[in-house]
Amino acid sequence: MTKPSKSLLWVGLFAVAMAYLESAVVVYLRRLYGINDLIQSVSPFDPQIGTIELGREAATLVMLLSVGWIAGKKFTSRLGFAVFAFGIWDIFYYIWLRVFIGWPQTLLDPDLLFLIPLPWWGPILSPVLVALLMVFGGAIMVLSEEHEIAIRPTFADWGALAGGILLMLYAFMTDALSALPANAQTLSQLKPSVFNWPVFLIGFAMVVLFVWRIEKPILQKTLRRLN
């Protein structure tokens, strides 16, 4: 096993353990507020808890970026490790919740995904698809540095990435955006409408195209060396 492969394993284990802690906090919050269903059981607005939750999410991002910075040697591998860790963490977050409380029951169950900068809502399948792409893309970025293959996206590639991300963010935050201008209390009481799958899937396909275009040469060279 090469050193990058070992590092990916340890970063992956860190992300799995971190997902355990994250899901445990959610279980505690649900128990404290008596939340059995995110759609039906909306917790009362608590400014202090809301602020702490925003800080917790920001801290999560800092932790994932930090482990990527520690594990990698140069910018490409550092970013790759961070993206890889985020994907593993997101997937195992739902796996641990399923183990702890039997939720989600299906991949189409809606969830409050994130709070920064506005509340994100979506079926669990949507962030899981993004997370799987991040795991694949992050791992290939790490291997690119090992094989000394430079990643040089074109202007069109960057456009596909930016456009795809914006479309997916719009799909996730449609309800919050439609409520603006609104205060924190109003946003905290939002319930999701029908998820805009067409917009999300178009954005997701654009990001998949970006990943495939810049990482196909890396994957091909890696497979040749393994064979």
N, C-alpha and C positions, 0 to 999 in steps of 0.2 A: 504494500500500500504506500503510495507516494505521500510526501509530507502534506501537500494541499488536501489530499483525500483524508488524511488523519485530522487535519484542521477542520475540514467540513464536518467530520463525525463529531468532534468535540463541540463545535459551534452548534450543531444540530441538537446535541444532548442538552446544551445550555438552554436552547430555545424551548425544548420539550419541558424542562424543569420550570422555566419562566412561565410557560403557558399554564402549568399546574398552579402556580401562585396566583396568576391572573384570574383563572377560573374559580379558585377558592374564594377570592375576594368577592366575585360576583355572586357566589352561593351565599356568602355572609350577608351581602346587601339585600338579596332577595328574601332571605329569612327575616332580617330585621324589619323590612318594610312590608312583609307579607305579600310579595309579588309572586304570583303563580303564572300569570300570563302577561307578557309585555304589552299586549294590545288592550286587554280589559282592565288590568291592574296598574294604573298609573300612580306612581308614588307621589306624595305631596312635595311641593317645591321647597327645597332647603338650600338657601344661598351658600351656606358653609360647605355642605356636602357637594354641591355643584362645583364650587371652586376647587375643592380637594380632588374631585373626579377629573377635572381638566388638568390639574397638576399631575395626577397619576398617569394620565394618557401621555402627557409630555415627557414624564420620567421614563415611561416605557420606550418611547422613541429614542431618548438619550441612551438608554441601556443597550438597545439594539445597534445603534450607531457606534457606541463605544466598543462593543465586542467585535464589530467589524473592523474598527481601527486597530485593535490589538492583534487580531488574527492575521490581517493582511500586511503586506510589505509596501506596496505602492497603492496609488489611488484606486486603480481598477479592481484589485483584489480586495481592498478594504470595503469598497462599495459593494462588491459581489458578496462578500461574507455577510454584510449588513442586510442586503436584500434577501439572501438565502435564509438568514435567521428570522427575518420578519415573516417569511412565508411559512416556515416550520412552526413558528410560534402561533400564527393565526389558525393553522389547521388543527394543531393539538389543543388549542383553546377550546374548540368545539368538541373534540374527542373527550377531553377531561370533563366538560360539562355533561356530556352524555353519560359518562361513567358515574359522576356524582349524583345527578338529579334526573337522569333519563331524558334530558332535553339537549338538543332539539330532537323531535320525533321524526322529522323529515328534513331534507335539505332545502325545502321550500318554505320552512317556517321563517317568518320575518324576525329581524333582530335589529336592535339599536347598535350600529356598528362602531360609531366613533362620535366624538363631540367637537372635535377641532376641525375647521373653524366654526362649523354649524353641525347640528345633529345629522348623522347619516343613517338612513334606513334602507334595508334591502333583504331579500331572501338569502338565507345562509349560503346557498349555492353560489351566489355572485361573488362574495369575498373569497370563497374557497377556490373558485376558478382563478382569481387574481393571485391568490397565494401559491397555487401550483405553478403558475407561470413564473412567479418570483423565485421559487425554489429552483426551477430549471435554469432560468436566466442567471441567477446569482452564482450557481455552481459553474456554469460555463464561463462566466467572467473570471472566476478564480482560476480555472484551467487555462484561460487565455494568457494570463501572466506567466504561468508555469512554462508554457510553450512559446513564450515571447512573441505572441501574435497581437499586434496593435489593433485596437478597436477604433475604427474611423467612420462613424456614421456620416452620411451625406445630409445636406440641408433637408431633402425630402424625408429622410429617415427621422430627423428631429421633428419635422412637422407632423409625421404620423404618430410619433410618441406623444407629443404635446396635445394634439387633437384628440387622440384616444383617451388620454388621461382626463382631459376636460369633459369629454362626453360621459365617461364613467362617473366622474364626480357629480355631474349634473343629474345623472340618474339616481345617485345615492342621496343627493341633497335637494331634490325637487320640492319636497314638502316644506322644508325649512326655507328655501328661497322664495317660495310662493307666499310664505307668512311674513316676509320682511316688508317694512320695518317692524320688528317685534322685540320685546324685551326677553330676558333670560327665562322668566317664568312662563311666558307664552310658548317659547321654543321647547321648554322641558315637558310641556303637556301635549305636544304634537303626537298624533297617531298617523301611521303611514297609510298612504293611498295605494292604488294599484301600481306595482313596480313597472317602470318603463323598460321592459326587456329589449325591445328593438334598439333603443339608444345605447343601452349598456353593451349589447352584443356587437354593435358597430364599433364602439370605442374599444372593446376588448380585442376585436379582430385587428384593429389598427395597431395596437400594442403588440399583438402576436406577430404581425408582419414586421414590425421594427426589430423585435427580438430575433426572429428568424433571419432577417437580412444581415444583421451585424454578427450573428453568432454561428451561422451555418459553416463558414470556413474554420472556425475554432473547433466545432464539433467534429467535422470531417478529419481534421488533422489529429485530434485526440484519439478518435477511433482507429485511424491508421497506425498510430504508435502502439495502441493496445493490442492490435492484431500482429 
